[in-house]
Amino acid sequence: MGSDMLSLFSLIIGVYLIYAAIVGRGKLYENEYLNCPREQYVKGLRILAAISGVLLTVSNLLEYLGVIAYGSPIAIALWALGFASLIVMMVYSSKKTDRKAAAAGMRTYPKRKKNKKSL
């Protein structure tokens, strides 16, 4: 039961990452203290999100459906790849963050305004 819930949760994360990679917007991309152009940051993060999403979705779907056994060497290797890809995303985001500007509270990119549609 617990392994099914973990696989389902990881599957949901993988699907979200694929969705975020396709649309290219959302909380995943919010960083107001960039040390590179926003387009470059978003492009890199979209590629990494797509890779991570596919890894997590495929591995956890196979595990959830019982194609591969929970705890088998293949399942552990796929889980490790998915987890490592998430770590790469975090390191990428960290490397593209201007720490001095963040510490000083000086945004390098202003917050995006949300479009309000008139009724």
All heavy atoms as an XYZ file, in Angstrom:
918
protein
N       0.818     -1.199      0.000
C       0.000      0.000      0.000
C       0.865      1.267      0.000
O       0.656      2.161     -0.779
C      -0.930     -0.038      1.223
C      -1.719      1.212      1.461
S      -3.100      1.293      0.351
C      -3.806      2.830      0.849
N       1.876      1.302      0.894
C       2.736      2.475      0.995
C       3.546      2.702     -0.259
O       3.751      3.843     -0.677
N       4.032      1.617     -0.853
C       4.818      1.758     -2.073
C       3.950      2.245     -3.225
O       4.416      2.997     -4.077
C       5.496      0.439     -2.430
O       4.529     -0.544     -2.722
N       2.681      1.819     -3.253
C       1.767      2.294     -4.296
C       1.514      3.789     -4.148
O       1.466      4.514     -5.139
C       0.437      1.546     -4.228
C       0.538      0.116     -4.736
O       1.546     -0.195     -5.402
O      -0.371     -0.667     -4.458
N       1.367      4.256     -2.922
C       1.126      5.676     -2.687
C       2.358      6.502     -3.064
O       2.223      7.573     -3.650
C       0.740      5.928     -1.225
C      -0.615      5.367     -0.858
S      -1.949      6.002     -1.908
C      -2.025      7.671     -1.340
N       3.536      6.003     -2.728
C       4.767      6.707     -3.088
C       4.930      6.758     -4.605
O       5.280      7.801     -5.160
C       5.978      6.029     -2.449
C       7.330      6.688     -2.717
C       7.352      8.096     -2.139
C       8.445      5.862     -2.124
N       4.641      5.652     -5.267
C       4.726      5.629     -6.732
C       3.712      6.574     -7.353
O       4.024      7.293     -8.312
C       4.493      4.216     -7.260
O       5.518      3.366     -6.871
N       2.516      6.611     -6.801
C       1.477      7.502     -7.314
C       1.862      8.963     -7.094
O       1.697      9.796     -7.994
C       0.136      7.188     -6.652
C      -1.072      7.934     -7.189
C      -1.274      7.645     -8.667
C      -2.314      7.556     -6.401
N       2.396      9.278     -5.924
C       2.829     10.642     -5.631
C       3.951     11.068     -6.574
O       3.928     12.170     -7.132
C       3.273     10.760     -4.172
C       3.679     12.138     -3.772
C       2.748     13.167     -3.693
C       5.003     12.417     -3.478
C       3.125     14.446     -3.330
C       5.393     13.693     -3.112
C       4.453     14.711     -3.035
N       4.934     10.203     -6.763
C       6.038     10.506     -7.685
C       5.546     10.619     -9.124
O       6.054     11.429     -9.900
C       7.113      9.430     -7.590
O       7.681      9.407     -6.309
N       4.554      9.826     -9.475
C       3.949      9.907    -10.804
C       3.289     11.268    -11.013
O       3.442     11.891    -12.066
C       2.922      8.789    -10.980
C       2.149      8.741    -12.292
C       3.089      8.452    -13.448
C       1.067      7.687    -12.218
N       2.586     11.747     -9.994
C       1.933     13.067    -10.073
C       2.985     14.162    -10.234
O       2.811     15.089    -11.032
C       1.039     13.295     -8.848
C      -0.163     12.358     -8.907
C       0.588     14.746     -8.752
C      -0.972     12.289     -7.635
N       4.088     14.059     -9.498
C       5.175     15.038     -9.638
C       5.741     15.003    -11.057
O       5.985     16.041    -11.670
C       6.282     14.781     -8.593
C       5.755     15.084     -7.192
C       7.526     15.613     -8.898
C       6.684     14.682     -6.084
N       5.932     13.809    -11.597
C       6.442     13.679    -12.955
C       5.521     14.297    -13.992
O       5.967     14.996    -14.904
N       4.219     14.070    -13.838
C       3.243     14.658    -14.766
C       3.258     16.181    -14.651
O       3.206     16.890    -15.661
C       1.834     14.075    -14.513
C       0.772     14.833    -15.280
C       1.804     12.596    -14.869
N       3.361     16.700    -13.421
C       3.431     18.152    -13.242
C       4.667     18.725    -13.930
O       4.594     19.776    -14.573
C       3.441     18.536    -11.760
C       3.786     19.991    -11.558
C       2.860     20.989    -11.857
C       5.045     20.381    -11.132
C       3.181     22.325    -11.717
C       5.378     21.716    -10.984
C       4.442     22.683    -11.276
O       4.766     24.007    -11.141
N       5.796     18.049    -13.795
C       7.020     18.543    -14.423
C       6.913     18.543    -15.949
O       7.389     19.472    -16.605
C       8.219     17.713    -13.972
C       8.676     17.945    -12.528
C       9.741     16.935    -12.143
C       9.183     19.361    -12.342
N       6.284     17.531    -16.507
C       6.069     17.512    -17.956
C       5.163     18.664    -18.366
O       5.435     19.372    -19.339
C       5.488     16.156    -18.411
C       6.531     15.057    -18.248
C       5.005     16.214    -19.862
C       6.000     13.656    -18.465
N       4.092     18.880    -17.614
C       3.179     19.993    -17.888
C       3.925     21.325    -17.809
O       3.796     22.184    -18.686
C       2.006     19.965    -16.897
C       1.133     21.193    -16.960
C       0.200     21.350    -17.978
C       1.247     22.201    -16.016
C      -0.593     22.482    -18.051
C       0.460     23.326    -16.074
C      -0.453     23.472    -17.088
O      -1.230     24.592    -17.152
N       4.727     21.507    -16.745
C       5.480     22.752    -16.570
C       6.481     22.953    -17.705
O       6.709     24.075    -18.151
C       6.188     22.754    -15.226
N       7.073     21.873    -18.176
C       8.027     21.969    -19.290
C       7.323     22.381    -20.578
O       7.874     23.128    -21.378
C       8.746     20.644    -19.484
N       6.104     21.911    -20.760
C       5.364     22.233    -21.987
C       4.889     23.679    -21.975
O       5.093     24.409    -22.947
C       4.177     21.264    -22.176
C       4.700     19.866    -22.489
C       3.233     21.758    -23.281
C       3.649     18.786    -22.463
N       4.272     24.132    -20.875
C       3.701     25.481    -20.844
C       4.744     26.555    -20.549
O       4.582     27.699    -20.946
C       2.520     25.598    -19.858
C       1.372     24.701    -20.268
C       2.941     25.327    -18.440
N       5.816     26.212    -19.821
C       6.884     27.167    -19.571
C       6.546     28.288    -18.610
O       7.181     29.341    -18.632
N       5.570     28.073    -17.753
C       5.252     29.080    -16.737
C       4.740     28.377    -15.492
O       4.398     27.215    -15.518
C       4.239     30.089    -17.249
C       2.976     29.511    -17.800
C       2.130     30.604    -18.469
N       1.263     30.014    -19.452
C       0.029     29.598    -19.204
N      -0.473     29.724    -18.013
N      -0.697     29.060    -20.144
N       4.753     29.115    -14.408
C       4.299     28.554    -13.142
C       5.291     28.842    -12.038
O       6.303     29.520    -12.228
N       4.996     28.344    -10.865
C       5.845     28.580     -9.690
C       7.261     28.051     -9.883
O       8.202     28.579     -9.312
C       5.226     27.913     -8.452
C       4.028     28.616     -7.916
C       4.464     29.846     -7.190
C       3.283     30.471     -6.479
N       3.619     31.766     -5.933
N       7.393     27.027    -10.669
C       8.695     26.420    -10.905
C       9.691     27.421    -11.491
O      10.886     27.351    -11.224
C       8.520     25.232    -11.869
C       9.713     24.376    -12.188
C      10.186     23.653    -10.927
C       9.356     23.359    -13.240
N       9.207     28.384    -12.252
C      10.065     29.320    -12.965
C      10.230     30.666    -12.266
O      10.917     31.528    -12.773
C       9.525     29.557    -14.380
C       9.412     28.280    -15.163
C       8.183     27.674    -15.368
C      10.540     27.661    -15.677
C       8.079     26.491    -16.079
C      10.453     26.481    -16.389
C       9.223     25.904    -16.580
O       9.124     24.732    -17.280
N       9.595     30.858    -11.119
C       9.674     32.135    -10.426
C      11.028     32.279     -9.747
O      11.375     31.507     -8.861
C       8.548     32.268     -9.404
C       7.211     32.500    -10.038
C       6.119     32.719     -9.019
O       6.426     32.902     -7.821
O       4.949     32.706     -9.418
N      11.795     33.246    -10.197
C      13.076     33.591     -9.602
C      13.339     35.041     -9.961
O      13.568     35.358    -11.124
C      14.187     32.680    -10.115
C      15.492     32.900     -9.389
O      15.664     33.873     -8.654
N      16.421     31.992     -9.585
N      13.300     35.901     -8.988
C      13.445     37.334     -9.241
C      14.887     37.808     -9.144
O      15.170     38.975     -9.320
C      12.566     38.099     -8.255
C      11.105     37.753     -8.430
C      10.283     38.085     -7.202
O      10.861     38.558     -6.212
O       9.076     37.867     -7.248
N      15.799     36.905     -8.817
C      17.193     37.279     -8.605
C      18.116     36.494     -9.541
O      19.001     35.771     -9.106
C      17.578     37.020     -7.139
C      16.644     37.675     -6.164
C      15.703     36.923     -5.476
C      16.691     39.046     -5.939
C      14.841     37.524     -4.583
C      15.829     39.648     -5.046
C      14.906     38.887     -4.371
O      14.050     39.486     -3.494
N      17.911     36.653    -10.819
C      18.682     35.891    -11.805
C      19.985     36.591    -12.157
O      20.062     37.818    -12.172
C      17.858     35.695    -13.075
C      16.611     34.842    -12.924
C      15.820     34.839    -14.230
C      16.967     33.439    -12.521
N      21.009     35.801    -12.467
C      22.273     36.353    -12.948
C      22.472     36.055    -14.437
O      23.583     36.103    -14.935
C      23.449     35.827    -12.115
C      23.592     34.323    -12.179
O      22.924     33.658    -12.956
N      24.463     33.781    -11.348
N      21.384     35.732    -15.118
C      21.404     35.465    -16.557
C      20.070     35.957    -17.124
O      19.150     36.247    -16.373
C      21.591     33.972    -16.825
S      20.204     32.954    -16.302
N      19.950     36.050    -18.437
C      18.662     36.452    -19.015
C      17.552     35.448    -18.648
O      17.786     34.242    -18.602
C      18.921     36.442    -20.520
C      20.395     36.559    -20.664
C      20.987     35.902    -19.462
N      16.368     35.967    -18.367
C      15.241     35.117    -17.962
C      14.945     34.048    -19.010
O      14.643     32.911    -18.671
C      13.991     35.961    -17.715
C      12.770     35.101    -17.356
C      11.627     35.879    -16.775
N      11.875     36.390    -15.460
C      11.859     35.667    -14.338
N      11.663     34.386    -14.404
N      12.070     36.210    -13.173
N      15.045     34.389    -20.290
C      14.754     33.421    -21.347
C      15.704     32.229    -21.288
O      15.294     31.089    -21.479
C      14.841     34.088    -22.732
C      13.800     35.160    -22.983
C      14.108     36.483    -22.273
O      15.285     36.767    -21.969
O      13.149     37.225    -22.001
N      16.973     32.507    -21.015
C      17.967     31.436    -20.906
C      17.651     30.550    -19.699
O      17.727     29.320    -19.778
C      19.353     32.035    -20.765
C      20.462     31.014    -20.579
C      21.794     31.667    -20.279
O      21.910     32.890    -20.264
N      22.794     30.856    -20.036
N      17.294     31.168    -18.588
C      16.960     30.433    -17.362
C      15.751     29.535    -17.577
O      15.770     28.348    -17.249
C      16.699     31.440    -16.241
C      16.162     30.831    -14.976
C      16.987     30.118    -14.113
C      14.826     30.988    -14.616
C      16.503     29.570    -12.941
C      14.335     30.442    -13.454
C      15.180     29.739    -12.618
O      14.691     29.190    -11.457
N      14.702     30.082    -18.172
C      13.473     29.319    -18.392
C      13.715     28.188    -19.382
O      13.239     27.071    -19.179
C      12.326     30.253    -18.871
C      11.127     29.458    -19.336
C      11.925     31.204    -17.753
N      14.481     28.461    -20.435
C      14.766     27.415    -21.426
C      15.509     26.237    -20.791
O      15.148     25.072    -20.996
C      15.587     27.994    -22.579
C      15.881     26.992    -23.672
C      16.691     27.629    -24.794
C      16.997     26.621    -25.874
N      17.811     27.208    -26.940
N      16.528     26.529    -20.016
C      17.281     25.473    -19.341
C      16.433     24.693    -18.357
O      16.491     23.459    -18.293
N      15.605     25.412    -17.599
C      14.750     24.744    -16.621
C      13.660     23.916    -17.298
O      13.289     22.852    -16.796
C      14.140     25.785    -15.682
C      13.795     25.327    -14.282
C      14.962     24.635    -13.614
C      13.337     26.487    -13.444
N      13.170     24.377    -18.441
C      12.174     23.594    -19.186
C      12.756     22.281    -19.684
O      12.108     21.235    -19.618
C      11.640     24.396    -20.378
C      10.677     25.482    -19.980
C      10.210     26.260    -21.168
N       9.114     25.531    -21.817
C       8.440     26.022    -22.837
N       8.735     27.192    -23.347
N       7.462     25.330    -23.364
N      13.991     22.323    -20.165
C      14.648     21.096    -20.636
C      14.835     20.130    -19.473
O      14.525     18.937    -19.576
C      15.992     21.430    -21.317
C      15.740     22.176    -22.631
C      16.818     20.173    -21.553
C      16.983     22.805    -23.233
N      15.326     20.643    -18.354
C      15.543     19.795    -17.185
C      14.226     19.259    -16.626
O      14.151     18.099    -16.204
C      16.301     20.569    -16.105
C      17.752     20.917    -16.446
C      18.346     21.833    -15.394
C      18.578     19.657    -16.598
N      13.179     20.084    -16.642
C      11.868     19.629    -16.154
C      11.312     18.534    -17.054
O      10.705     17.573    -16.571
C      10.890     20.802    -16.077
N      11.515     18.654    -18.353
C      11.039     17.623    -19.278
C      11.759     16.303    -19.027
O      11.124     15.238    -18.970
C      11.240     18.083    -20.723
N      13.065     16.362    -18.865
C      13.835     15.140    -18.603
C      13.410     14.510    -17.280
O      13.139     13.313    -17.203
C      15.349     15.442    -18.623
C      15.790     15.833    -20.027
C      16.149     14.254    -18.112
C      17.187     16.426    -20.105
N      13.337     15.332    -16.239
C      12.936     14.823    -14.920
C      11.524     14.266    -14.953
O      11.256     13.205    -14.381
C      13.010     15.939    -13.876
O      14.308     16.398    -13.720
N      10.626     14.986    -15.612
C       9.237     14.545    -15.684
C       9.080     13.214    -16.387
O       8.351     12.341    -15.925
N       9.777     13.045    -17.492
C       9.702     11.778    -18.229
C      10.280     10.640    -17.389
O       9.686      9.558    -17.299
C      10.415     11.894    -19.597
C      10.583     10.538    -20.241
C       9.627     12.822    -20.519
N      11.437     10.873    -16.768
C      12.045      9.839    -15.925
C      11.113      9.425    -14.793
O      10.877      8.237    -14.555
C      13.373     10.326    -15.345
C      14.590     10.256    -16.237
C      15.772     10.968    -15.598
C      14.948      8.821    -16.540
N      10.577     10.410    -14.073
C       9.701     10.106    -12.947
C       8.402      9.455    -13.406
O       7.931      8.496    -12.787
C       9.401     11.371    -12.144
C      10.551     11.917    -11.310
C      10.192     13.274    -10.739
C      10.901     10.953    -10.200
N       7.814      9.966    -14.465
C       6.537      9.434    -14.928
C       6.680      7.992    -15.409
O       5.914      7.121    -14.997
C       5.972     10.308    -16.065
O       5.800     11.642    -15.565
C       4.639      9.787    -16.546
N       7.646      7.734    -16.259
C       7.811      6.379    -16.805
C       8.160      5.383    -15.704
O       7.524      4.329    -15.587
C       8.874      6.371    -17.932
C       9.249      4.960    -18.321
C       8.370      7.134    -19.135
N       9.133      5.711    -14.882
C       9.567      4.755    -13.861
C       8.460      4.476    -12.852
O       8.225      3.317    -12.488
C      10.826      5.254    -13.152
O      10.567      6.428    -12.415
N       7.756      5.498    -12.412
C       6.723      5.281    -11.408
C       5.445      4.695    -11.993
O       4.733      3.968    -11.303
C       6.446      6.579    -10.649
C       7.594      6.923     -9.742
O       7.866      6.216     -8.787
N       8.311      7.977    -10.068
N       5.169      4.964    -13.251
C       4.021      4.336    -13.893
C       4.264      2.834    -14.038
O       3.377      2.022    -13.748
C       3.750      4.978    -15.253
C       2.505      4.507    -15.998
C       1.256      4.840    -15.179
C       2.422      5.150    -17.349
N       5.464      2.469    -14.465
C       5.800      1.045    -14.577
C       5.736      0.349    -13.219
O       5.255     -0.773    -13.100
C       7.188      0.869    -15.186
C       7.351      1.264    -16.648
C       8.814      1.167    -17.066
C       6.468      0.423    -17.543
N       6.194      1.040    -12.196
C       6.166      0.474    -10.856
C       4.737      0.377    -10.322
O       4.342     -0.625     -9.739
C       7.020      1.343     -9.933
C       7.348      0.702     -8.617
C       8.350      1.542     -7.860
O       9.473      1.738     -8.348
O       7.988      2.000     -6.763
N       3.944      1.423    -10.533
C       2.564      1.452    -10.047
C       1.716      0.378    -10.726
O       0.868     -0.246    -10.099
C       1.954      2.840    -10.269
C       0.590      3.006     -9.668
C       0.428      3.145     -8.298
C      -0.546      3.022    -10.466
C      -0.825      3.300     -7.729
C      -1.804      3.170     -9.913
C      -1.931      3.308     -8.548
O      -3.173      3.454     -7.991
N       1.957      0.158    -12.019
C       1.202     -0.843    -12.770
C       1.714     -2.263    -12.547
O       1.116     -3.225    -13.031
C       1.218     -0.512    -14.263
C       0.521      0.785    -14.658
C       0.706      1.060    -16.137
C      -0.955      0.737    -14.298
N       2.825     -2.396    -11.839
C       3.347     -3.715    -11.529
C       4.227     -4.314    -12.606
O       4.534     -5.502    -12.559
N       4.612     -3.530    -13.581
C       5.490     -4.028    -14.644
C       6.876     -4.321    -14.071
O       7.505     -5.306    -14.426
C       5.569     -3.020    -15.816
C       6.564     -3.472    -16.863
C       4.188     -2.821    -16.422
N       7.340     -3.437    -13.204
C       8.584     -3.708    -12.486
C       8.247     -3.771    -10.993
O       7.370     -3.054    -10.519
C       9.676     -2.647    -12.763
C       9.202     -1.237    -12.431
C      10.168     -2.721    -14.170
C      10.281     -0.182    -12.575
N       8.921     -4.639    -10.288
C       8.630     -4.851     -8.870
C       9.232     -3.730     -8.029
O      10.341     -3.258     -8.290
C       9.188     -6.192     -8.421
N       8.470     -3.327     -7.013
C       8.944     -2.313     -6.080
C      10.156     -2.864     -5.332
O      10.131     -3.970     -4.815
C       7.838     -1.955     -5.081
C       8.245     -0.909     -4.081
C       8.310      0.427     -4.445
C       8.577     -1.252     -2.784
C       8.679      1.394     -3.541
C       8.948     -0.287     -1.862
C       9.000      1.031     -2.245
O       9.362      1.993     -1.349
N      11.242     -2.099     -5.312
C      12.451     -2.531     -4.624
C      13.403     -3.356     -5.458
O      14.463     -3.741     -4.985
N      13.037     -3.639     -6.701
C      13.941     -4.389     -7.578
C      15.096     -3.472     -7.987
O      14.991     -2.248     -7.908
C      13.197     -4.890     -8.813
O      12.832     -3.809     -9.642
N      16.198     -4.053     -8.439
C      17.341     -3.224     -8.853
C      16.983     -2.213     -9.950
O      17.469     -1.089     -9.933
C      18.372     -4.244     -9.348
C      18.038     -5.502     -8.620
C      16.552     -5.485     -8.450
N      16.127     -2.619    -10.872
C      15.717     -1.692    -11.945
C      14.903     -0.543    -11.366
O      15.109      0.622    -11.725
C      14.914     -2.436    -13.040
C      15.829     -3.404    -13.775
C      14.275     -1.461    -14.008
C      15.126     -4.294    -14.767
N      13.979     -0.844    -10.451
C      13.159      0.193     -9.828
C      14.029      1.158     -9.029
O      13.826      2.378     -9.080
C      12.097     -0.439     -8.936
N      15.002      0.617     -8.318
C      15.898      1.466     -7.523
C      16.744      2.352     -8.431
O      16.924      3.543     -8.168
C      16.776      0.594     -6.597
C      15.901     -0.058     -5.531
C      17.888      1.427     -5.958
C      16.597     -1.099     -4.692
N      17.245      1.790     -9.534
C      18.052      2.573    -10.475
C      17.221      3.685    -11.116
O      17.691      4.824    -11.231
C      18.640      1.657    -11.547
N      15.986      3.371    -11.527
C      15.123      4.386    -12.128
C      14.756      5.466    -11.111
O      14.712      6.656    -11.437
C      13.864      3.744    -12.708
C      14.070      2.918    -13.970
C      12.782      2.189    -14.348
C      14.549      3.790    -15.113
N      14.495      5.049     -9.868
C      14.185      6.022     -8.818
C      15.381      6.939     -8.590
O      15.226      8.157     -8.462
C      13.817      5.302     -7.517
C      13.492      6.259     -6.419
C      12.291      6.834     -6.161
C      14.402      6.786     -5.443
N      12.383      7.675     -5.083
C      13.674      7.671     -4.623
C      15.754      6.589     -5.187
C      14.254      8.357     -3.560
C      16.336      7.278     -4.135
C      15.586      8.137     -3.335
N      16.590      6.375     -8.559
C      17.801      7.163     -8.346
C      18.011      8.163     -9.486
O      18.395      9.321     -9.245
C      19.012      6.246     -8.207
N      17.745      7.743    -10.717
C      17.861      8.663    -11.860
C      16.852      9.807    -11.751
O      17.184     10.961    -12.007
C      17.651      7.916    -13.174
C      18.828      7.135    -13.712
C      18.405      6.307    -14.919
C      19.962      8.070    -14.085
N      15.624      9.474    -11.390
C      14.600     10.507    -11.218
C      14.955     11.475    -10.116
O      14.826     12.694    -10.266
N      15.435     10.954     -8.995
C      15.827     11.805     -7.878
C      17.024     12.671     -8.255
O      17.067     13.860     -7.942
C      16.143     10.941     -6.653
C      16.425     11.728     -5.419
C      15.403     12.399     -4.764
C      17.711     11.801     -4.905
C      15.655     13.128     -3.619
C      17.973     12.532     -3.758
C      16.941     13.199     -3.114
N      18.003     12.079     -8.936
C      19.184     12.829     -9.364
C      18.797     13.954    -10.323
O      19.370     15.048    -10.268
C      20.193     11.894    -10.019
N      17.817     13.703    -11.187
C      17.399     14.749    -12.117
C      16.745     15.921    -11.383
O      16.900     17.071    -11.789
C      16.459     14.180    -13.184
O      15.247     13.755    -12.611
N      16.050     15.643    -10.290
C      15.480     16.721     -9.478
C      16.590     17.532     -8.805
O      16.508     18.762     -8.708
C      14.528     16.168     -8.428
C      13.226     15.571     -8.957
C      12.430     14.949     -7.821
C      12.400     16.613     -9.675
N      17.634     16.846     -8.358
C      18.778     17.526     -7.749
C      19.456     18.438     -8.778
O      19.827     19.568     -8.463
C      19.796     16.501     -7.182
C      19.164     15.642     -6.094
C      21.067     17.188     -6.687
C      18.812     16.367     -4.836
N      19.586     17.963    -10.011
C      20.188     18.775    -11.073
C      19.356     20.035    -11.302
O      19.911     21.129    -11.489
C      20.346     17.952    -12.376
C      20.730     18.836    -13.552
C      21.366     16.848    -12.180
N      18.030     19.912    -11.262
C      17.166     21.090    -11.419
C      17.415     22.101    -10.302
O      17.482     23.310    -10.548
C      15.686     20.686    -11.426
C      15.219     20.055    -12.699
S      13.485     19.590    -12.633
C      12.709     21.170    -12.419
N      17.539     21.622     -9.078
C      17.773     22.523     -7.948
C      19.138     23.193     -8.049
O      19.272     24.386     -7.769
C      17.635     21.770     -6.627
C      16.215     21.343     -6.342
S      15.915     20.674     -4.699
C      17.172     19.449     -4.514
N      20.156     22.453     -8.454
C      21.496     23.019     -8.604
C      21.502     24.057     -9.724
O      22.092     25.145     -9.574
C      22.537     21.899     -8.873
C      23.873     22.471     -9.322
C      22.699     21.032     -7.638
N      20.835     23.761    -10.834
C      20.742     24.715    -11.946
C      20.097     26.018    -11.484
O      20.609     27.111    -11.748
C      19.937     24.103    -13.100
C      19.710     25.053    -14.249
C      20.696     25.257    -15.204
C      18.519     25.750    -14.376
C      20.496     26.133    -16.260
C      18.310     26.620    -15.423
C      19.304     26.817    -16.369
O      19.099     27.691    -17.401
N      18.987     25.907    -10.779
C      18.298     27.097    -10.286
C      19.173     27.870     -9.311
O      19.217     29.101     -9.343
C      16.986     26.691     -9.617
O      16.268     27.819     -9.228
N      19.882     27.161     -8.474
C      20.770     27.805     -7.508
C      21.921     28.525     -8.203
O      22.282     29.647     -7.825
C      21.317     26.755     -6.543
O      22.223     27.324     -5.643
N      22.499     27.906     -9.223
C      23.624     28.510     -9.947
C      23.199     29.755    -10.734
O      24.005     30.649    -10.955
C      24.262     27.507    -10.910
C      24.974     26.378    -10.229
C      26.231     26.871     -9.577
C      26.990     25.687     -8.990
N      28.152     26.127     -8.229
N      21.949     29.789    -11.154
C      21.457     30.926    -11.936
C      20.880     32.034    -11.058
O      20.354     33.018    -11.565
C      20.391     30.465    -12.939
C      20.911     29.487    -13.971
C      21.976     30.111    -14.831
C      22.472     29.136    -15.873
N      23.512     29.706    -16.710
N      20.996     31.892     -9.740
C      20.485     32.894     -8.819
C      21.618     33.818     -8.390
O      22.688     33.361     -7.995
C      19.870     32.226     -7.571
O      18.791     31.398     -8.006
C      19.343     33.249     -6.592
N      21.367     35.124     -8.462
C      22.326     36.132     -8.012
C      22.179     36.272     -6.500
O      21.283     36.931     -6.006
C      22.055     37.458     -8.717
C      23.104     38.510     -8.428
O      23.968     38.285     -7.550
O      23.056     39.565     -9.082
N      23.073     35.639     -5.759
C      22.967     35.600     -4.295
C      23.147     36.970     -3.658
O      22.514     37.277     -2.654
C      23.972     34.615     -3.730
C      23.696     33.206     -4.159
C      24.644     32.247     -3.464
N      24.670     30.935     -4.074
C      23.729     30.026     -3.933
N      22.672     30.293     -3.232
N      23.841     28.859     -4.511
N      24.000     37.795     -4.226
C      24.215     39.130     -3.653
C      22.964     39.978     -3.791
O      22.577     40.689     -2.865
C      25.408     39.804     -4.322
C      26.729     39.167     -3.956
C      27.878     39.871     -4.623
C      29.189     39.160     -4.279
N      30.332     39.758     -4.954
N      22.328     39.916     -4.945
C      21.089     40.681     -5.149
C      19.981     40.142     -4.254
O      19.187     40.910     -3.709
C      20.661     40.625     -6.608
N      19.926     38.827     -4.082
C      18.908     38.231     -3.220
C      19.122     38.651     -1.766
O      18.167     38.955     -1.052
C      18.929     36.709     -3.353
N      20.381     38.674     -1.325
C      20.677     39.067      0.054
C      20.337     40.534      0.284
O      19.879     40.915      1.363
C      22.145     38.807      0.368
N      20.557     41.366     -0.732
C      20.261     42.789     -0.613
C      18.785     43.083     -0.867
O      18.325     44.201     -0.634
C      21.123     43.585     -1.592
N      18.061     42.093     -1.357
C      16.640     42.298     -1.648
C      16.395     43.100     -2.902
O      15.325     43.666     -3.087
N      17.386     43.157     -3.773
C      17.259     43.904     -5.022
C      16.936     42.934     -6.149
O      17.782     42.146     -6.562
C      18.558     44.649     -5.326
C      18.920     45.669     -4.273
S      20.567     46.357     -4.467
C      20.662     46.693     -6.192
N      15.735     43.000     -6.648
C      15.313     42.100     -7.727
C      16.021     42.451     -9.020
O      16.139     43.613     -9.387
C      13.811     42.213     -7.943
C      13.009     41.698     -6.797
C      11.538     41.776     -7.132
N      10.784     41.222     -6.041
C       9.702     41.778     -5.525
N       9.252     42.903     -6.023
N       9.073     41.205     -4.548
N      16.492     41.430     -9.706
C      17.091     41.654    -11.019
C      16.016     41.616    -12.094
O      16.199     42.155    -13.170
C      18.169     40.598    -11.330
O      17.601     39.298    -11.168
C      19.352     40.748    -10.391
N      14.914     40.954    -11.788
C      13.761     40.910    -12.677
C      12.538     41.230    -11.842
O      12.321     40.614    -10.803
C      13.589     39.528    -13.327
C      14.582     39.272    -14.427
C      15.813     38.704    -14.160
C      14.282     39.633    -15.726
C      16.728     38.491    -15.169
C      15.192     39.420    -16.741
C      16.406     38.853    -16.453
O      17.313     38.644    -17.459
N      11.726     42.184    -12.286
C      10.525     42.510    -11.505
C       9.516     41.373    -11.555
O       9.545     40.543    -12.455
C       9.979     43.757    -12.199
C      10.508     43.683    -13.589
C      11.837     42.977    -13.493
N       8.641     41.364    -10.548
C       7.573     40.367    -10.550
C       6.705     40.579    -11.768
O       6.426     41.712    -12.163
C       6.705     40.500     -9.302
C       7.214     39.751     -8.138
C       6.155     39.720     -7.075
C       6.516     38.672     -6.059
N       5.499     38.532     -5.046
N       6.274     39.490    -12.341
C       5.388     39.596    -13.502
C       3.984     39.933    -13.033
O       3.506     39.391    -12.051
C       5.364     38.285    -14.275
C       6.669     37.987    -14.942
C       6.551     36.744    -15.759
N       7.802     36.481    -16.416
C       7.896     35.865    -17.551
N       6.832     35.435    -18.157
N       9.059     35.657    -18.097
N       3.363     40.823    -13.761
C       1.986     41.178    -13.433
C       1.053     40.158    -14.041
O       1.237     39.727    -15.172
C       1.655     42.573    -13.960
C       2.458     43.667    -13.296
C       2.090     45.005    -13.864
C       2.942     46.097    -13.226
N       2.657     47.405    -13.798
N       0.063     39.790    -13.269
C      -0.927     38.839    -13.766
C      -1.941     39.595    -14.606
O      -2.392     40.682    -14.256
C      -1.633     38.134    -12.605
C      -0.696     37.256    -11.822
C      -1.442     36.525    -10.743
C      -0.479     35.627     -9.978
N      -1.157     34.898     -8.930
N      -2.271     39.009    -15.738
C      -3.276     39.611    -16.601
C      -4.646     39.336    -16.038
O      -5.013     38.184    -15.793
C      -3.188     39.046    -18.016
C      -1.899     39.427    -18.694
O      -1.300     40.430    -18.371
N      -1.463     38.621    -19.634
N      -5.389     40.394    -15.808
C      -6.755     40.224    -15.348
C      -7.682     40.443    -16.531
O      -7.677     41.504    -17.140
C      -7.074     41.215    -14.227
C      -6.283     40.932    -12.979
C      -6.719     41.836    -11.870
C      -5.929     41.505    -10.605
N      -6.348     42.320     -9.489
N      -8.422     39.429    -16.823
C      -9.360     39.530    -17.945
C     -10.619     40.221    -17.482
O     -11.152     39.927    -16.427
C      -9.683     38.147    -18.489
C      -8.487     37.454    -19.084
C      -8.864     36.101    -19.632
C      -7.630     35.443    -20.228
N      -7.944     34.114    -20.734
N     -11.087     41.136    -18.268
C     -12.326     41.830    -17.914
C     -13.516     40.978    -18.291
O     -13.510     40.247    -19.270
C     -12.399     43.186    -18.620
O     -12.338     42.979    -20.020
N     -14.506     41.050    -17.465
C     -15.717     40.251    -17.703
C     -16.711     40.976    -18.547
O     -16.948     42.044    -18.634
C     -16.362     39.849    -16.381
C     -15.463     38.985    -15.502
C     -16.148     38.735    -14.172
C     -15.212     37.648    -16.174
